[in-house]
């Protein structure tokens, strides 16, 4: 069975256990009334000798209490890691406990495996077998890397065909940069294409609401296919909690926001392949570094949890001098020091910043005057300048971004108003997986936007994701788009292609 056939069978849930040379997973008498692996499997945060394996048991994922129809007791879950897709060579196995207090989620943190190779994994509980997933450890040298960048997947706005197409590209790694799920109630955020599917009732406010919404999203087979295809690096943006929240400040003025944020974080951890150390009480640490041998280092940022409130009451506005204040921070002092240390101490060939909001300056007003999005880095201009000055001293930096619901390719400069200011990095902004519904291509609007922002060379309003192949000498990038998502079956096409050469060796 080749890799593509494996992925097709595994994500359809039909890869049956084969005879193995070692004892198979234990099969106690069934006590759950139906299949508990309705939310699929996932892996993430790979290292040279391991990764995180994830699943969550839910026999009835859309039960309104958010518990997935599971009993109030804890449940044992066996797991296996194999060197081959037929599970003939089991290299690690064990049993984890899916605890009721954690929504019966399982996080297995593996160590002691070989670097730079594929592994396959599955779970079994009370006689039921999960689909299989493919993952991999990171290499030690400069092995080439193929990775996908994705963001923004509003369930109501369209089908997840882009996830399915991403999985079929068989990346080594998926970098997901926020808005994995949306907190709105049904039709709380309407797309141009209308509502294709319907959210679970009500806006997410309590732990049960967030758990239920995650379960609804995870029930999608196309999303399950993308998780089963490769390990993920995940970070949240705003909608995993509430639209445009900023640090301790609720955009809706909710008095119980500290409790809501804490419970949203808990549900996010329960449903993602994150390490246990990431959940630290009321704080969820998603800023972290993952290296791909000596080739690349991913610096994942958190642009929500430690930021100052948006200037001038947020939104796209003109004439907001507050946004230029030197003391305003998006990253927070602790994360800033962490990032500076990681950039300057990096010995990898490439340094990739995975973050949520557009870093390039973006003037939304055509003609005289200027209007900027105060929720983006334009609202924290002084700190952006300091960061870009730091990137100018970093080996081959590239910024990976989500949030905008449009593909962008931009040159990053310390002075966006000076055409002669040197380019210190490139920014690749991935469009949305589903948010804002069927895409379109307004060539007149695009031409005006690029003329107003000459450091931006490409924009596309269609749905999609970014595929990149990284070697020592270059990064090859394809912006992938789909013509529609209001019905299933769209193909992914390359709408723009470019190559970023590495800087010459010093």
C-alpha positions in Angstrom: 0.0 0.0 0.0 1.5 3.3 -1.0 1.2 6.5 1.1 -1.7 8.0 -0.9 -3.6 4.7 -0.6 -2.9 4.6 3.1 -4.2 8.1 3.6 -7.3 7.4 1.6 -8.1 4.3 3.6 -7.1 5.6 7.0 -9.1 8.8 6.8 -12.1 7.0 5.6 -11.9 4.8 8.7 -11.6 1.5 6.8 -8.0 0.6 7.4 -8.6 -2.6 9.3 -6.0 -4.2 11.7 -3.7 -6.7 10.0 -2.0 -9.7 11.5 1.1 -8.5 13.4 4.1 -10.2 14.8 3.5 -8.8 18.3 0.3 -9.0 20.4 -2.5 -6.9 19.1 -4.2 -4.2 21.1 -6.2 -5.5 23.9 -9.9 -6.1 23.2 -12.0 -5.9 26.4 -15.8 -6.4 26.2 -17.5 -3.5 24.7 -19.3 -1.2 27.1 -19.7 1.9 24.9 -22.8 1.8 22.9 -21.1 2.9 19.6 -17.8 4.0 18.1 -16.0 6.5 20.3 -13.5 7.6 17.6 -15.9 9.9 15.8 -13.6 12.9 16.1 -10.6 11.3 14.4 -7.0 11.3 15.4 -4.2 13.9 15.2 -0.5 14.4 15.9 1.6 17.5 16.5 4.7 19.3 17.8 7.2 16.8 16.4 10.8 16.5 17.7 13.8 14.4 16.5 12.6 11.5 18.7 8.9 11.9 19.1 5.6 13.9 18.8 2.2 14.3 20.5 -0.6 11.9 19.6 -4.2 13.0 20.2 -7.7 11.6 20.1 -10.9 12.4 22.0 -13.6 9.9 22.7 -17.2 10.9 21.8 -19.9 8.3 21.0 -22.4 11.1 20.4 -20.3 14.2 19.6 -23.2 16.6 19.2 -24.8 16.0 22.6 -25.7 19.4 24.0 -23.8 19.0 27.3 -20.5 18.9 25.4 -19.5 15.5 26.9 -19.8 13.7 23.6 -22.3 11.2 25.0 -19.6 9.6 27.1 -20.1 8.2 30.6 -18.9 10.1 33.6 -16.2 7.5 34.3 -12.6 7.6 32.9 -11.9 5.2 30.0 -8.7 3.4 29.2 -7.4 3.9 25.6 -4.6 1.7 24.1 -2.3 3.2 21.5 0.2 1.9 19.0 2.9 3.4 16.9 4.2 1.4 14.0 7.1 1.8 11.5 4.7 0.7 8.7 1.2 1.5 7.7 -0.1 -2.1 8.2 1.1 -2.1 11.8 3.2 -5.2 11.2 6.2 -3.6 13.1 5.0 -2.0 16.3 7.7 0.2 17.8 5.8 1.7 20.8 2.6 0.9 22.5 0.9 1.7 25.8 -2.3 2.7 27.5 -3.5 6.2 28.3 -6.5 7.3 30.4 -9.2 9.4 28.8 -10.4 11.4 31.8 -14.0 12.6 32.0 -12.8 15.9 33.5 -10.8 16.5 30.3 -13.7 15.6 27.9 -12.2 12.2 27.4 -9.3 13.6 25.4 -6.0 11.8 25.2 -2.5 13.3 24.7 0.3 10.9 24.4 3.8 12.4 24.3 6.3 10.1 22.6 10.1 10.0 22.9 12.8 7.6 21.9 12.0 7.2 18.2 14.2 7.6 15.2 14.8 11.0 13.7 13.5 12.1 10.3 11.1 9.2 9.5 7.4 8.4 9.0 5.4 6.6 11.7 1.8 5.4 11.8 -0.4 5.4 14.9 -3.9 4.3 16.1 -5.9 3.9 19.2 -8.3 1.3 20.6 -10.8 1.5 23.4 -13.3 -1.0 24.7 -13.2 -3.1 21.5 -13.3 -0.2 19.1 -10.4 0.7 16.7 -9.7 4.2 15.6 -8.7 5.3 12.1 -4.9 5.3 11.6 -2.8 8.5 11.2 0.5 9.2 9.7 3.1 11.4 11.5 6.8 11.9 11.5 9.8 12.9 13.6 12.0 15.9 12.6 15.4 15.2 11.0 18.8 16.1 12.4 20.4 17.6 9.3 19.1 19.7 6.4 16.5 17.4 5.0 14.1 19.3 2.7 10.7 20.1 4.1 7.3 20.3 2.5 4.7 22.1 4.6 1.2 23.6 4.3 0.0 26.9 5.9 -3.7 27.2 6.7 -6.1 29.3 8.8 -9.7 30.4 9.3 -12.3 27.6 8.9 -15.8 28.9 9.6 -18.0 25.8 9.6 -21.2 27.6 8.4 -19.5 29.3 5.4 -18.6 26.3 3.4 -17.4 22.7 3.1 -13.9 21.8 4.1 -12.8 20.7 0.7 -9.6 22.7 1.1 -8.6 20.5 4.0 -9.1 17.4 1.9 -7.0 18.9 -0.9 -4.3 19.8 1.6 -4.2 16.2 2.9 -3.9 14.9 -0.7 -0.7 17.0 -1.1 0.9 14.8 1.6 2.9 17.5 3.4 5.5 16.7 6.0 3.9 19.3 8.4 0.9 21.5 8.6 1.1 25.0 10.2 -2.3 26.2 11.3 -2.4 29.9 12.3 -5.7 30.5 14.0 -9.5 30.6 13.8 -9.8 26.8 13.8 -13.3 27.2 15.1 -15.7 30.2 15.5 -17.6 31.1 18.6 -20.7 32.7 16.9 -24.2 31.2 17.1 -26.0 30.2 14.0 -25.8 33.0 11.4 -23.8 35.1 13.8 -21.4 35.9 11.0 -22.9 35.7 7.6 -20.8 35.1 4.5 -21.5 36.4 1.0 -22.3 32.8 -0.1 -24.8 32.4 2.7 -25.0 29.6 5.3 -24.0 26.2 3.9 -24.1 24.4 7.3 -25.4 25.4 10.8 -23.5 25.9 14.0 -24.5 24.2 17.2 -27.1 26.4 19.1 -26.0 29.6 20.7 -22.8 31.6 21.0 -20.0 29.9 22.8 -19.9 31.2 26.4 -19.4 28.2 28.7 -17.0 25.2 28.7 -19.7 22.9 27.4 -20.4 25.3 24.5 -16.7 25.3 23.4 -16.4 21.6 23.7 -19.5 21.0 21.6 -18.4 23.4 18.9 -15.0 21.8 18.7 -16.7 18.4 18.4 -18.9 19.7 15.6 -15.8 20.9 13.7 -13.8 17.8 14.4 -16.7 15.6 13.1 -15.9 16.8 9.6 -14.3 14.0 7.6 -12.2 16.4 5.5 -10.7 18.0 8.6 -10.0 14.6 10.0 -8.2 13.7 6.8 -5.9 16.7 7.1 -5.1 15.8 10.7 -4.4 12.2 9.8 -2.1 13.1 7.0 0.7 14.9 8.9 1.7 16.4 12.3 0.3 19.9 12.9 1.7 23.0 14.6 -1.3 24.9 15.9 -1.8 28.4 17.4 -5.1 30.2 18.2 -6.2 33.6 17.1 -9.4 35.3 18.4 -12.4 33.2 17.4 -11.3 30.3 19.5 -12.4 32.5 22.4 -14.2 35.7 21.1 -13.9 38.0 18.1 -11.1 40.6 18.5 -10.4 40.0 22.2 -7.1 41.5 23.4 -5.3 40.2 26.5 -7.8 40.5 29.4 -10.2 42.7 27.5 -13.4 41.3 26.0 -14.5 42.9 22.7 -18.1 42.5 23.8 -17.6 43.9 27.3 -18.3 40.6 28.9 -17.9 40.8 32.7 -17.1 37.1 32.9 -14.4 37.2 30.3 -11.6 35.8 32.5 -13.7 32.7 33.1 -14.8 32.4 29.5 -11.2 32.7 28.2 -10.0 30.1 30.7 -12.7 27.6 29.7 -12.1 28.3 26.0 -8.4 27.6 26.5 -9.2 24.3 28.2 -11.5 23.2 25.4 -8.9 24.2 22.8 -6.2 22.1 24.6 -8.6 19.2 24.9 -9.1 19.2 21.2 -5.6 19.8 19.9 -2.4 17.8 19.7 -0.6 20.0 22.2 1.8 19.1 25.0 0.5 19.0 28.6 2.9 21.8 29.6 1.1 24.2 27.3 -1.9 24.5 29.6 -0.8 26.5 32.7 -3.8 27.3 34.7 -5.5 30.3 33.1 -2.7 30.7 30.5 -2.4 28.6 27.4 1.2 28.8 26.0 1.2 28.4 22.3 4.3 30.5 21.6 7.0 27.9 21.1 9.8 26.8 18.8 9.9 23.7 16.6 13.1 23.0 14.6 13.3 21.0 11.4 16.9 19.9 11.9 19.4 22.5 10.8 17.3 23.6 7.9 14.5 25.6 9.6 13.2 26.8 12.9 9.5 27.7 13.4 8.9 30.4 15.9 5.1 30.2 16.7 3.7 33.4 18.2 0.7 34.3 20.3 -0.7 37.7 19.1 -3.8 37.7 21.4 -3.1 36.7 25.0 -0.4 39.3 25.9 -1.4 42.3 23.8 -2.6 45.8 24.7 -6.2 46.6 23.8 -6.7 47.8 20.3 -6.2 51.6 19.8 -9.0 54.0 19.0 -11.8 51.4 19.7 -10.6 49.0 17.1 -11.8 48.6 13.5 -10.5 49.9 10.2 -10.0 53.6 10.9 -8.2 56.8 9.8 -6.3 59.3 11.9 -5.5 57.1 14.9 -2.2 58.5 16.4 -2.6 56.2 19.4 -1.5 53.2 17.3 1.9 54.8 16.8 2.7 55.0 20.5 6.2 53.6 21.3 5.0 51.7 24.4 2.2 49.7 22.7 2.8 46.0 22.7 1.3 43.1 20.7 3.5 40.4 22.0 4.0 41.4 25.6 7.4 41.8 27.3 7.9 38.2 28.1 7.1 36.9 24.7 9.2 39.7 23.1 12.3 38.6 25.1 11.6 35.0 24.2 11.4 35.8 20.5 14.5 38.0 20.4 16.5 35.2 22.2 15.2 32.6 19.8 15.9 34.6 16.6 19.4 35.7 17.6 20.3 32.3 19.0 19.0 30.4 15.9 21.6 28.4 14.0 19.2 27.1 11.3 19.3 28.1 7.7 15.8 29.5 7.7 13.7 31.1 10.4 9.9 31.0 9.9 7.6 33.1 12.1 4.1 31.6 12.3 1.7 34.2 13.5 -1.9 35.3 13.2 -2.4 38.8 11.9 -1.1 40.7 8.9 2.4 42.2 9.6 2.7 44.3 6.4 1.3 47.8 6.4 -2.0 47.7 4.6 -3.8 51.0 3.6 -7.4 50.2 3.1 -8.3 53.6 1.6 -7.8 54.2 -2.1 -6.4 57.7 -2.8 -5.4 60.4 -0.3 -5.5 59.6 3.4 -4.9 56.3 5.2 -7.1 53.7 6.9 -5.6 50.8 8.7 -6.9 47.7 10.5 -6.2 48.4 14.2 -6.5 44.8 15.1 -3.5 44.0 12.9 0.2 44.9 13.3 -0.7 48.4 11.9 -2.3 49.0 15.3 1.1 48.3 17.0 3.4 50.1 14.6 6.4 50.8 16.8 6.7 47.3 18.0 6.4 46.1 14.4 9.4 48.3 13.5 11.5 46.9 16.3 10.6 43.3 15.2 11.4 44.0 11.6 14.8 45.5 12.6 15.4 42.2 14.5 14.4 40.2 11.5 17.0 42.1 9.4 19.7 40.5 11.6 18.1 37.0 11.3 19.1 34.2 8.9 16.5 34.0 6.0 13.3 35.1 7.8 9.9 34.4 6.4 6.6 35.4 8.1 3.7 33.1 7.8 0.3 34.6 8.5 -3.5 33.8 8.7 -6.6 35.9 9.6 -7.0 38.0 6.4 -9.2 35.5 4.4 -7.2 36.4 1.3 -3.9 35.3 0.0 -1.2 38.0 0.2 2.4 38.2 -0.8 4.2 41.2 0.8 7.7 42.7 1.2 8.3 43.6 4.9 10.3 46.8 5.5 11.2 48.9 8.5 9.7 51.9 6.6 6.8 51.1 4.4 6.5 54.8 3.3 10.0 54.7 1.8 10.2 52.9 -1.6 13.9 52.5 -1.2 13.7 51.0 2.3 15.3 47.5 2.1 13.2 44.4 2.2 14.0 42.5 5.5 11.6 39.6 5.0 8.7 38.3 3.0 5.3 37.7 4.3 3.1 34.8 3.0 -0.5 35.3 4.1 -2.8 32.2 3.6 -6.4 32.7 2.7 -9.1 31.0 4.6 -10.1 27.3 4.5 -13.8 28.3 4.6 -14.4 31.7 6.2 -16.3 34.2 4.0 -17.7 31.4 1.8 -17.2 31.1 -1.9 -14.2 33.2 -3.0 -14.1 35.6 -5.9 -11.5 37.5 -7.9 -12.2 41.2 -8.1 -9.4 42.3 -10.4 -10.2 46.0 -10.2 -10.2 46.0 -6.4 -7.0 44.0 -6.3 -5.2 46.4 -8.7 -6.3 49.3 -6.6 -5.2 47.7 -3.4 -1.7 46.8 -4.8 -1.3 50.3 -6.3 -2.1 51.8 -2.9 0.3 49.3 -1.2 3.2 48.7 -3.6 5.0 46.4 -1.2 2.2 43.9 -1.7 2.6 42.1 -5.0 -0.2 39.5 -5.0 -3.7 39.2 -3.5 -6.4 36.6 -4.1 -9.9 36.5 -2.5 -10.6 32.9 -3.1 -10.4 30.2 -0.4 -7.3 28.0 -0.1 -4.0 27.4 1.6 -0.3 27.8 1.0 2.1 24.9 0.1 5.9 25.5 0.4 8.9 23.3 -0.2 12.0 24.3 1.7 15.6 23.4 0.9 18.9 24.8 2.0 19.0 27.1 -1.1 15.4 28.2 -1.6 11.8 28.2 -0.6 9.3 27.3 -3.4 5.8 28.6 -2.7 2.5 27.8 -4.2 -0.7 29.7 -3.3 -3.4 27.2 -3.7 -7.0 28.2 -4.4 -10.5 26.7 -4.8 -13.2 28.2 -7.0 -16.0 27.3 -4.6 -16.8 25.7 -1.3 -20.6 26.1 -1.2 -20.7 22.6 -2.7 -18.3 19.8 -2.5 -15.7 18.7 -5.1 -13.7 21.8 -6.0 -10.2 21.2 -7.2 -7.2 23.0 -5.8 -5.3 25.1 -8.3 -2.0 27.1 -8.1 -3.0 30.7 -8.5 0.5 32.1 -7.9 4.0 30.6 -7.7 7.3 32.0 -6.5 10.7 31.0 -5.3 12.5 32.8 -2.5 16.3 32.2 -2.7 18.3 31.9 0.5 20.7 34.7 1.3 24.3 33.8 0.3 26.4 32.2 3.1 28.3 34.7 5.2 
